[in-house]
Amino acid sequence: MEIKKYTSDYQSQVVDLILYIQQEEYGIPVTKEDQPDLFNIESFYQKEKGNFWVAVSDERVVGTIALLDIGNSQAALRKVFVAKEFRGNIHKTASLLLNNVFEWGRKKGIKEIFLGTTLQFTAAHRFYEKHGFEEITVEDLPAGFPIMAVDKKFYKYALS
């Protein structure tokens, strides 16, 4: 498996993976129309200190992660999705993606990373907490943080 910067060659696979996990696995009522960023990844994420990465195994996108620059040396962690068979300690896909984000953020001068997630993603909550994220309230989010309607739980990570 390899972590690569997103290119438009991966767009359809990225959209399919994310929508499958949201809709089919977790029954979250979100559509591709609710996520216009998925159709403008380069202009939405790959600017300023942000970026978007994919985990690729045998030419197949098996994971995604994005960092959105929200100013003030802060960023939003977005679109963290891993195909079911690549989750867990065998492949460590999510950890590889997250460590890539941490390394990028440090190089770019990001001091804090914030994220929002749904209540259904309980395994993700444990993952973020295990990797040093602290749960915060919605009121603790910076003004520039983009809250999605499905986001009900929020975290912060201080990059050192």
Protein Blocks (a to p, Z undefined) as FASTA:
>chain_A
ZZddddfklmmmmmmmmmmmmmmmnopacdfklmmmlmmmmmmmmgcjbccddddeehia
fbdcddddebjhiacdehiacdfklgcjklommmmmmmmmmmmmmmnopabdcddddfkl
mmlmmmmmmnopacddfklpcfklccdfklmbdcddddZZ
